[in-house]
Amino acid sequence: MEQLAAMRSFTITLATPVGALSVRRGTAAEALAKGRELATESTDRVIITDPDGRSFELADFAADRSEDSTG
């Protein structure tokens, strides 16, 4: 069951000079919030990967979510 949840979650990755640090969240909104939190705490790159395996820069992910909510 845990494996299935991981497959349908969003992965937020902080790409640092010493390696990638990743956390998972269950929804796009949670992923966006965590991505923004990480971005305010670091100058490193934040990438969000959706359940379908598509990766987005934080700003692109945020823009994509706001387009979804206005459509």
N, C-alpha and C positions, 0 to 999 in steps of 0.2 A: 504494500500500500504506500509506503514512504517513497519508493522508487517512482510510482505513478505520479505522486504529488510533485516530485522534483522535475519530472518531465513536463509538467504543465505550469511550471513557475517561471518567473522572470529572474534572470541573473544580473546583478549589478556588479560590475568589475571596476576596481580602481587600479589603473595601470601605472605602477610606480617604477622607478629606476631599478629597484631590487627585485621586482616580480609583481605578479598580479595577485590582488586580494579580492575575493568574491563573496557575495552574500546572496541569498535568494529571498524573494518575496512572492506572494501568491497572486497579487493583482497588479495591474498597470499603475494604479494610483499609489499603491504602496511602494512599487519600484521607483516611481518618479520621486516620491518623498525621500526615500533613502538615497537616491542618486543626488538630489539637491543637498541633502545633509552632508554627504561625503564631499561634494564639490565645495561647500563652504569651509570644510575643515582641511582641505588640501588643494594644492595646485596641480595635482596629478590628473590624468585623463580619466573620465568616468564614461563607461560604456554599459549600455543596457541591452541585454539579449532577450528577445521575447520567446515564448514557448515554441514558436515555429523555427527558432534558430537564427532569426534575423537580428543583426547587431546594429545599434544606433549610438551615435554620440549623444550625450545628455540633452543638448539643445534640440537636436533633431527628434529625439524621442518625445520631448515636451511638446514640440510643434505638432508632431503627428497626433498626439493625444488631444491637443486643443482643436485640431481639425475634425477629429472624430466627434467631439462634443458639440461642435457648431453645425455639423452636417445634418 
